Amino acid sequence: MDGHQHHLGGPVRTREVNADSTEYFTVKSAAARVNRSRRTIERWIDQGMPVREVKNTRGTVVRRYIARSDLLEAYREALLSNPTRRNQSNDGIPVE
């Protein structure tokens, strides 16, 4: 793949997926970015969060990328829909 890949929670930038220079995250890096589990990110995808899929020559999905804006929108919606997290920052510390 062309471009840069930052593992450990950073954005993934690739020409194939990222022609418009938007930040994209893998499921793993998205989970790290919003301090949630991979399963939570998978659940958000199942609930309709947009992803871009990269397939191999047989048509099997080998990697999924999530745009930063879509990830943060899903994160905001999750926070707003959960009253116990509504007044907490990303690290779980209450926001005054």
Contacts in CASP RR format, 6 or more apart in sequence:
PFRMAT RR
TARGET T0000
AUTHOR 0000-0000-0000
METHOD contacts of the structure
MODEL  1
MDGHQHHLGGPVRTREVNADSTEYFTVKSAAARVNRSRRTIERWIDQGMP
VREVKNTRGTVVRRYIARSDLLEAYREALLSNPTRRNQSNDGIPVE
1 14 0 8 1.000
1 15 0 8 1.000
1 16 0 8 1.000
2 14 0 8 1.000
2 15 0 8 1.000
2 16 0 8 1.000
3 13 0 8 1.000
3 14 0 8 1.000
3 15 0 8 1.000
4 12 0 8 1.000
4 13 0 8 1.000
5 12 0 8 1.000
5 13 0 8 1.000
5 14 0 8 1.000
6 12 0 8 1.000
6 29 0 8 1.000
7 28 0 8 1.000
7 29 0 8 1.000
8 29 0 8 1.000
8 32 0 8 1.000
9 25 0 8 1.000
9 28 0 8 1.000
9 29 0 8 1.000
9 32 0 8 1.000
9 33 0 8 1.000
10 25 0 8 1.000
10 29 0 8 1.000
10 32 0 8 1.000
10 33 0 8 1.000
11 23 0 8 1.000
11 24 0 8 1.000
11 25 0 8 1.000
11 29 0 8 1.000
11 68 0 8 1.000
12 18 0 8 1.000
12 23 0 8 1.000
12 24 0 8 1.000
12 25 0 8 1.000
12 26 0 8 1.000
12 29 0 8 1.000
12 65 0 8 1.000
13 21 0 8 1.000
13 23 0 8 1.000
13 24 0 8 1.000
14 24 0 8 1.000
14 65 0 8 1.000
16 54 0 8 1.000
17 24 0 8 1.000
17 52 0 8 1.000
17 54 0 8 1.000
17 65 0 8 1.000
18 24 0 8 1.000
18 65 0 8 1.000
22 67 0 8 1.000
22 68 0 8 1.000
22 69 0 8 1.000
23 67 0 8 1.000
23 68 0 8 1.000
24 52 0 8 1.000
24 65 0 8 1.000
24 66 0 8 1.000
24 67 0 8 1.000
24 68 0 8 1.000
25 33 0 8 1.000
25 65 0 8 1.000
25 66 0 8 1.000
25 68 0 8 1.000
25 71 0 8 1.000
26 63 0 8 1.000
26 64 0 8 1.000
26 65 0 8 1.000
26 66 0 8 1.000
27 38 0 8 1.000
27 41 0 8 1.000
27 42 0 8 1.000
27 45 0 8 1.000
27 64 0 8 1.000
27 66 0 8 1.000
28 38 0 8 1.000
30 41 0 8 1.000
30 66 0 8 1.000
30 71 0 8 1.000
31 37 0 8 1.000
31 38 0 8 1.000
31 40 0 8 1.000
31 41 0 8 1.000
33 71 0 8 1.000
34 41 0 8 1.000
34 71 0 8 1.000
34 72 0 8 1.000
34 75 0 8 1.000
34 90 0 8 1.000
35 90 0 8 1.000
35 91 0 8 1.000
35 92 0 8 1.000
36 75 0 8 1.000
36 78 0 8 1.000
40 78 0 8 1.000
41 66 0 8 1.000
41 71 0 8 1.000
44 74 0 8 1.000
44 78 0 8 1.000
45 51 0 8 1.000
45 64 0 8 1.000
45 66 0 8 1.000
47 74 0 8 1.000
49 66 0 8 1.000
49 70 0 8 1.000
49 71 0 8 1.000
49 73 0 8 1.000
49 74 0 8 1.000
50 66 0 8 1.000
50 67 0 8 1.000
50 70 0 8 1.000
51 64 0 8 1.000
51 65 0 8 1.000
51 66 0 8 1.000
51 70 0 8 1.000
52 64 0 8 1.000
52 65 0 8 1.000
52 66 0 8 1.000
52 67 0 8 1.000
53 61 0 8 1.000
53 63 0 8 1.000
53 64 0 8 1.000
53 65 0 8 1.000
54 61 0 8 1.000
54 62 0 8 1.000
54 63 0 8 1.000
54 64 0 8 1.000
54 65 0 8 1.000
55 61 0 8 1.000
55 62 0 8 1.000
56 62 0 8 1.000
78 85 0 8 1.000
79 85 0 8 1.000
79 86 0 8 1.000
79 88 0 8 1.000
80 86 0 8 1.000
85 92 0 8 1.000
87 94 0 8 1.000
87 95 0 8 1.000
88 94 0 8 1.000
88 95 0 8 1.000
89 95 0 8 1.000
END
